[in-house]
Amino acid sequence: MTPPPPGPLRRAAVGGGTALAVLLTGAASAAAPPAVAETPPPPAVIDVGSLRSPDTLPRPAGALTEAHFVTYQFTVSGRLPGGAPVTGAEITIDTGGAERIAEFRFRPECRVTGTLATCPVAMPDGSGDPETHVPFHIRPRLGTAAGDRGVVTATVSADNARMREGAPIGMAVVVDDRDAVVLGGFPDPNTVEVPPGGRATVPFELTNTGARTLDHVTLDVDGFDGDTTVALPGDHGNCRYRTKDPADPKSARIGMTCEFTGGLRPGTTYRPSPGLAVAMVGLAEYGRLRFSASTRPATGTGVRGRSAPLTLVPATTPTPPRVPVPADHYTVNQPPVIGVRSGPAADGAAVGTSVRTTVGREVTARVGVANKGGAPLTGPVALVEVPRGVEVVRSDPRCRPEAWSDRWNDAPPPTFGDRPGDAAPVPTGAVHRCVDPAALAPGQRRLFSFTLKPTRALEGAEGVVFEPALSPYDTAQRAKVAFLTVTATATATASPSPTAGAVPGPTVTPTPSASATAPVTPVHGAGTGGGSGALASTGSNGAPVLAGTAAALAAVGGLLFVSVRRRTPRQRH
């Protein structure tokens, strides 16, 4: 069930297995007398090796299940001199020497007659692994004792090659008295589909394949090869969770270690209750999880769950695991890896801004919606509260005032109130609903313009910008809130009149909101803007000030140039 490892190279055999070297010897053509035709070269030589992944078979008790089967395999290699392929290769496996202690299962393409199984062999063509692997299943029979042993042998034939060995290659099969647990029952194909922003359950089973009752089993689930895109949102009291940010226990849970106690009977298959929930971290659409189980005590650290424990209950109809047909020995009897997929979804976020002006002077503010998801956001909507003390001179044609409501579009709003941790204060000013029927593409934003005029001095008066669609990713809905902040200074009456061009006009100061963190690009209806959650200034003409600044910079540049020119001759001495 695990995918092949990356890269074309394969690792050497591991685990207590015995592998014979994979070699091919070419034969040089023999010299012939001048009057006699050349003797054809001898056939290619095929090397056969035995590769056993487990050290021993655990002695069974209770009932035999599909989980008791363990994968063994032979290896075959060989090519003709000059690189031509070996054709018509077949391997014949004789199980008679271990029939008393074990049962066998072969792939569908093998012909089984009594204790002989003949399987076709696709010989290596030089583009991948230098050897072909022929896997099959073995499980010990009930009633075997520790130390029972047998032997399985193999011979290979081909149209244009012969075995190097003169006798069949043997593989030992040994039964041992040891504890063992096996995972199985995963989805086939081994991928779980998760709705965007939602959860799904990974089905799996655990079987005690040893001969005694187990009082302790440990289950580990982690992102495969360092993957951090799949979350484990459970909170079971018998599990510890590893977080994406080890310093932040509230960050996404990307790994878990669970301990099960209470007697797992031999030959019994169990399922988790409730199911093991998975979700995607943020906007991720694919990730992989690796499962492993053992009888060793848990050593994992992390955040301890606080809710009902994850338990194991007997499975009344155990699901047989797939008979593996591995492409190489690296994938045999390794911890299963499960893919988790989720489709893209739209995810609207509020976009706010800050403006600064003087009392009685108009200023333009642009606020709206950003799409942080991976699919188009249909009919983006923004509800905009204008702070008290601010008059709306002109609103965007797509906006109209309406009464405040605790619910919009049947989506739960974020927490409004004055308590610590609330997303925003309860709106008290005028509220406008802004709607644009055109869909909003991923990564873009839709802005709505308001011409505002403060009626009194204000220092950071806040209005709320709220995107009311339910987020599939942010269950707390905090990304749905941004702020329209207005600062208005009193008009100066007693101070001297400023010189021409020095009177500051109303400006808009971009300020990041709590909702828009990803860079976005303007779309139709949006004015010039800065980064996400903030908008560019729409204030007075600052050309005189910029011209003065440019002149000063030019003068400083001239002085630096003269200084460098004067200093250069001295540096040459």
N, C-alpha and C positions, 0 to 999 in steps of 0.2 A: 503493500500500500504506500510505500514511500517512494518519492520521486528519485530518479538517479542523481548521483552527485554531480555538481557542475564540472565542466571541462571534459576533455576526451580521455584523460588519464584515469586509471583505476588504481585503487590501493591494493596492497598485498593482502592476502587472506589473513583474518584475525580470528580470535577465539580459540581454542584448543584444536583447531583443524590441522589436517596434514595435507600439504599440497606438493605435488611433484612438479619438477621444473617443466616449463613449456618450451620445447625446442624443436626445431626442424633441421634435419641435416640434409643437405643436397648431395647427390652422388655425381661424381665426375664421370664423364663418359670414358670407357676403356679404349685404349689404343688397339687398333685392329691391323692385321697384316694387309698389305697393299691390295691383295687380290680378293680379300674377304670384305663383305659389307660391314659397316659400323654396327657395333652392338648397342641397342637402345639403353638409355639410362634406367637404373632400377626405379621402382615406384617410390613415391614420397613416403616419408615416415610420419605416422600420427602418434603424438604423445597423449597419454591419458593420465589424469591425476585425480586423486580423491580429496574432496573438500568437505569437511564436516563442521558446520557452524557451532552447534552446542557441544559442550564437553561430554555430557551424559544425558540420557533420558531419565526424567524423574519417575520413580516408581509410582504408579497410579493406585487409587483406591476409590470406592464409591462407584460412580458411573463414568464410562468413557465418553468424551465429547469431541467435537471438531477441534476444540482448542488444544487437545492433547497432541495433535499432529505437529511435528517439528520438521523444518525443511533441511534436507541434506542435498548434496549435489556432487556430481563428477565434473571435471574440466577436460576439454578436448581441444587440441591445437594441431596445426600442420598445414603446410603449403608445398606445392610442387617446386622443384628447382626452376628458377627464373621468375617465380612469383605467381604462377598459374594456380587457380584454386583446386582444392580437393573436391570431388563430386561424389554424390551418392553415399555419403557417410551415414552410418547408423551405429547406435550404441545399444548393446544388449546387457541389461542389468539382471543379475541372478540373485534373487532374495532368499533362495533356499537355505543358505547358511544362517539366517536370522529369523526364519519363519516361525520358530518356536516361541520367540520372545517379542515379536513385533508384527504390526500390520503396516501395509504399504499402500500408497496412493500415487498414481502417475498422471501426467498431463493427458488430455483427451487424444492427442495425436499419437500416443504410444499404443502399441499392440501388446496386450497382456495375455499370456498363455501359461497357466499354472504359476510357477515361480519365476518365469522369464518375462521381462518387459523390453520390447524393442522400440526405440524412439529415434526418429530422424534427427540428424544433427546438421545445422547450418554452419558450415565451417567459416572461420574468420576470413574476410576479404582484404585485410590490411588497412581498412579505413577506421577501425575502432579498436576494441580490445583484441589482444593477441590470442585470446582463447574463448571458446564457447562453453557456457555453463548449462548443465542438464540437471534441473532440480526435480526432486520428488519428496513425498511426505513419508514420515515414519512416526508411528506412535506405539508405545509399549502395550503389551497385552495385560489384561487384568490377571492377577495371580503371580506375576513375575516377582522375583526377589532381588534385593540389592546384590550387585555383582554379576548378575546374569549377563552373558555376552554372546554375540553372534557376529557374522561377517557377511557383507554384501560385496559381490564382485562385478566387474564390468569389462567387456571387450568391445572393440570398435572395428568395423570393416568399412571399406569404401571401394568405388569403382577403380580408382587409380592411386591407391595408397594402402599401406599396411601399418599395423601397430608396431611400435618399436619394441615393446616388451614381448617376451616369449610366452608369458603366462598372464592370466587375467589380473587386473588391478583390484586389490581388496580394500574395503572400508569397514572399520570396526563399529559395532553397535553395542553400547554398554548401558545397562540400567543401574541407576544409583538411587539411594534413599535420601532425597533432598526436597526442600520446599520449593514451590514454583507457582507463580501466578502469570496468567496470560491475558492480554487485552485483545478484544475482538469486537465484532458486531458494529463496526464503523460503517458510515454510508458508502454506497457503491454506485457511482464513482466516489472517491474519497474527498468530496467537497460539500460544504454546507452553504446554502444560500441564506443571506441575512437581508431583510428589508432595509432600505436606506434609513439610517437613524434608529433602527429597531433592534430586536434581539432574535436569536434562534437557539435551538437546542442541539447539541452534538450527541447523537446516540452512541453509546459504547457499552461493552460488557467486560466483566472481569471473571475469570474462572480459576479456581484452585485446582491445579493439575498435579499436586503432590498427593502424599498418602496420609497426611494428618491434618487436623483442624488448625486453621490459622487464627491466632488471636490478634494479629496486627498486620495491616497492609497499608502501604503508603502509595498515593497517587500523585504524580507530578505532571503539570501541564505548563508548557512554556512556549514562547515564540520560537519557531524553528530557525536556527542559524542567526539568532539575534533579532528576529522580527519583533517589532513593537507596534504593529498596526491592528492587532486583534485584542479586544478587551474581554476580561472575564468579570462581568458586573455583579456576580453573586456576592453574598456576605455570610457564608456559612461558618458557624462557630468552631467547627473542627478543621478549618482551613486557614492557612496563612497566605496572604496575597503580596506579590511583588509589584511595586508601582513603577510607572514609566520614569518618574522623577523620584529617586530614592529619598531625597530630602523633603518631598511633599507627599505625605500619606494620602492626600485627597486626589492626587493625579490618577490617571487611568491605570487600572489593574491589568497587567499584562502577563502575569504568571501566578501559579498557585500550587501549594502543597497541602494535601488533605490526608488525614490519618483516620483509618477505619479500624474499629475494635469490635469484638463481640462474637468471634467464632465463625469463620468462613469454612464450611464443610468441604471435604475433598470431593472432587468430581461435580461440584455445584457451580452454576453460572449465575452471576449477580449483575444487576443493573442499578445505576444511580437513581436516587429519589430525593428531591425532584431532579429533573434533567439538568445537565451542565449547560448553563447559558453562556452565549458568546455574543459579542457586538463588535462594531468597528470603532477604532479610535478616531474621533474627529471626522474628517471627510475621506478617510481611507476607503478603498474599494476592494482590496485584496490583501490577504495575509495567510500565514501558515502557523499551525500549532503542532507541537510534538508531545505525545503522550508516553508516559512510562509508569510502570507499577513494579513494586518490589516488596519484599518482606522485611526490609531494613527499617530501622527507626528514622523518622523524618529529621532532616538537618536544616531545612529551609528556614529562612527568616522573613519577616515582613509584617504586614498589618494583620492582626488577628480579626477574623470575622466575628460578628456580634449577633447573628440571627440563627435560625434553626439549622442544625447540622445537615451536611450532605451525607446521606446514608446509602447503603447497598442492600437491595432486596433481591430475593431469588427470582430468576427469570423463568417463567413457566414455559416459554417457547424460545429457547436460545437460538440466535441467528448464526448459522455456520459462517466462519470466515472464508474469504475467497481462497481457492487453491492458488498459491502464488506461482507465477511464471517469471522469475526475475531475469533480468538481462545480464546481471553480474552479481558476484558474491557479496558485494558491498551492501546490497539491499536486503539480503536474507536475514530474517530474524532480528531486524533492527526495530527500534521504537517506531510506532506508526506516526506518520505526519498527515495532518488533515488540512486541506485548504478551506479558507473561509472567504466568500465573495459577497459583495454588495453592489448594487447598481447606484449610479449617481442620482442625486436629488437636488432640487433647488433649495437654497437656504438664505432667506432674506435677512438683512441686518439693517438697523437704523443708521442713518448718517446725520450727524449734527454739525453745528458750527458755533463760533463766537463772533459777535459784532461789537464794535465800539464807536460811539458817536457822542454828540452833545444833545442836551435836552431841546426838543423841538425840531431837530434836524433829521431828515429822512436817511435811511440806510437800507441796503438790500442784503437779505440773508437767503442763502440757498441750502435747503435741507432735503432729505429724501431717503432712498432705499438703495442698498448694495446687495448684489447676489454673490454670496460667498460659496455657494454650492457648485455642483458639476452639471446641472441641468437647467434649462431656461425657467425663469420665474414668471409665471403668467399673471397678468394684471397686478403689477406691484402697487401696494397701498402704503401710504405713510399718514399717520395721525400726528398732527403738529399742534402743540400747545404754545401759545404766545404768552410770555410772562405778563403778569399784572403790571400796569404802569406803562404799557407799550400799545400804541394804536396801530392797527393794520391799515395802512393807506391803500395798498393794492395787494391782492393775493393772486397767486398763479391761477390762470383760467381753469386748470384742472383741479382746483381745490375749492371747497365750500365749507362754511362753518356748520358745526353740529354739536349736540349736547354730549358731555362726557358720559361714558359708559364703562362699567367694569369688564365687559366682554365685547370683543369685536370678532366678527367672522368665526364665532364659536371656538376661538383659540384662547386658552388661558393666558392672561397677561402676566408679566413679571410682577414681583412683589412691589406694590406701591405703598408707601407709608413713611413714617419718620423713625422707625426702629433701626438699630444697627444691623447692617446686612441687607436692608431693603435696596432694591435696584434703583428706585427713583421716588421723589416725593409725589403725593397725590396731586394730580393736575388740578389747578384752581383757576387758570386763565381761560381765554377763548381757545377752542379746539377746532381745527380744520381737518377735514378728511380729503386727502389728495390721492387721486386715482389716475393711472395711465393704462389704457387697454393693451398697449404693445408689450410683448414679452420682453423680459430683461435677461440678456445672455449671461452665462457664467463669467464672473470677474468684472462685470460692469455695474454702473449705478445709474439711477434715475433721480434727478434733482428737481425741486419745486422752489420758485422764487417768491419771496415776500418782501414788500417794501414796508418798512417799519418806521414809526416815529415815537420816540420816548416822550412821555408827558411829564416826567419828573426824573430827578437824579436817581440812577440805579448803579449798584455795584455788583456785577455778576449775577443779575436776576436770571433764574433758570426756568426754561420751559422744557417740556418733554417731547422728544420725537420717538414715536413707537411704530414698529413694523408688526402688524397684528397676525401674520400667518404663523401657524405652528411650526417651530423648527424641528426637523427630524433629528438634529444632533444636540441642540442645547436644550435639555429638559428644564433647566432653570429659567430659560427665556431671557437671560441677562443680555444676550447679544441683540435682543430686540429693542433695547433702549439706548437712546443718545440724547444729547441736550442742546437746546437752542439758548445760548447765554447772551444776555444783553447788558452792556455797561454804558451808562450815559452820564457825562459830567455836566454840571451846571454851566450855563452860559455866563462868561465873564462880563461884568458891567462896569466895574470901577477901575480896571487896569487899562494902561495906555493901549491905543489901537496898534495892532501888529502891522509890520511892513507888508507890502504887497507880496503875495506868494508864500508867506510864512504861516498863514492861517491853516491849521490842520483840518482836513475834511474828514467825514466819517470813514472808517476803515473796518475791514473784517479780518479778525485774527483767527487763522485756522487753529483749532484745538482738537486733538484726537478724542473720539468718543469711546465708550466702553464696548461699542458694538462692532466697529469696523476696524479690523486689524490687518486685513489682507489688502494689497494694493489693487486699485480698481481704475478703470478708464472711463472717461465721460462718454455719455451717449446722448441721443437727441433729447431735448428738454433740459440738458445740464449745461450750465455756464462753465466758464473756465474754473478749474478747481485744483486744489492741492492734493495731498495724499488722502487715503481712505479715511472717512470719518471727519474730514476737515475740508474746508473750501477756501479758494483763493480770495484775496481782498477785492472788494468792489466799491472802493471809496473814491476820494478826490484825486485830481490830477496832481502828481508829485513831480512834474517835469522841472520846475525851477530848482527844487532841492536836489534832484538827481544831477542837473547841470552843474550846480555848485560843487557837488561831491566829485563829479568827474573832473572838473577843473583842478580841484585840490589834489586829486590823485595824479593828474598829469604833471603838476608842479613837483610833487614828491618824486615821481619817476624821473623827471629831468635832473633833479638834484642827485639822485642815486647814480644816474648815468655819468654826470660830470665827476662825481666822487670816484667812480670806478675808473674813468679815464685818467684822472689825476694819480690814482694809486697804482695803476698798472706799470708805469716805467720804473717805479721804485721796486716793484716785486721782481723785476728782471735782473737786478744787481745781485 
